[in-house]
Amino acid sequence: MPVCENCNYKWTYGQTTIEQLRLRKGMRCPNCHEKQYSTKKSQAINVIIS
């Protein structure tokens, strides 16, 4: 699961899935509302899984 770089909030599986399905460039942390961006590695894993 992703972890917010600002507040170290650990996202749940459901929150992660919903945010990734929205196909936005960044995802907002549900705790501190700062925008988070996925790394190249996680993007590649998502493409393989899809």
C-alpha positions in Angstrom: 0.0 0.0 0.0 1.2 3.5 -0.7 2.3 5.7 2.2 1.9 9.5 2.1 5.3 11.3 1.9 4.0 14.2 4.1 2.2 12.6 7.0 3.1 8.9 6.7 -0.5 7.9 6.4 -0.8 4.3 5.1 -3.6 4.1 2.5 -6.0 1.2 2.5 -6.4 -1.1 -0.4 -9.8 0.3 -1.2 -8.6 3.9 -1.2 -5.7 3.0 -3.4 -7.9 1.2 -5.9 -10.5 3.9 -6.1 -7.9 6.6 -6.7 -6.1 4.7 -9.4 -9.3 4.0 -11.3 -9.9 7.7 -11.6 -7.0 8.0 -14.0 -5.6 11.2 -12.6 -2.0 12.1 -12.7 -1.8 12.6 -8.9 -3.8 11.2 -6.0 -4.7 13.3 -2.9 -3.9 11.8 0.5 -7.1 11.2 2.4 -5.5 12.3 5.6 -3.5 15.6 4.8 -5.0 16.2 1.3 -1.5 16.8 -0.3 -1.1 15.5 -3.8 0.9 12.3 -4.3 2.4 11.0 -7.5 3.2 7.5 -8.4 6.8 6.4 -9.2 7.9 5.0 -12.6 8.3 1.6 -10.9 4.7 1.5 -9.6 3.4 2.8 -13.0 5.2 -0.1 -14.7 3.7 -2.6 -12.3 0.2 -1.3 -12.8 0.6 -1.6 -16.6 1.7 -5.3 -16.2 -1.2 -6.1 -13.9 -3.7 -4.4 -16.2 
